Amino acid sequence: SIVALEKIPNNTAIYPVAQRKIAEYRANLEGINKRVVVEQQAQGEVDNAKKQPNWQKRAPELPPLLRAGKRFTHLGRRQ
């Protein structure tokens, strides 16, 4: 939707609204991208921990699905 908004000519009545929306959408996208990176790093840490011997005994606080080896995307859906 950012691409479509960027195509709105600056001599139209909705141009100022489009510019505000572009800024809003970019800010939202930046926040989402940061969360994805954090979650990918966390998943990497969990994956690395699981490679250690006896990881299940050392991590009783992990949720049952993680102990079962399930992975989740940043949206919480199982992979």
N, C-alpha and C positions, 0 to 999 in steps of 0.2 A: 504494500500500500504506500510505502514511502516513494517508490519510483513513480507511481501514478500521481501522487501529490506534487512531486517535483516537476511534472509536465504541465502543471496549471500555469498559464501565462500570467505575468505580473500585472497586466492591465485589466484583470478581471476582478469582480467584486469579492470573490471568494479567496483570492490570493492571500490576504492576511491570515485568514482562518487556516488555509492550507499550510502556511509557514509555521504557525503555532502547532498544528498537528504533527508536522514533520519533526519539530523539536521534541515534542512529547513522545512520539514513537521511537525516536533515536535514543532518548533517555531510557525508555522502557527496555529497548533492545540491549542497551549497555548493561542494565541491571540483570537482565536474563542471562546474558553471556557470562557475567561474573559469577552468577549462581551455578551455571553449568560447569565452569572451571572448578569451583569449590567442590561440587558434588563429584566430579570426575577424580579429583585429588583424593577425596574421602574414599571413593570406591577403590582407588589404587592402593590406599593404605590398608583397607580391609583385605583386598586380594593378597597383598604382601604378607599380612599377618597370617592369613590362611595357609601360606606356604611354610610356615614355621611348624616344627614338630609339636604335636599336642596342642595345637592352637585352640581346639574346642575346650580343653580344660583350663586354658589361660584366659578365656574370654567368656565367662558365663553371663556377662551382662549384655552380650550381643543378642539382638532379637532372634527368635527361633527361625525365621526365614533366612537370615544371614547364616546362621549355623547350618542350615540345610543346604547352603550353597546357592541360594537364589540371588539374582542380580536385579537391580531396578534402574530404570532410566531416571533422568532428572524429573520426569513427570510422575514418578511413582508406579509406573507400569512394569510388570515383570518382563524380563528378557528371556 
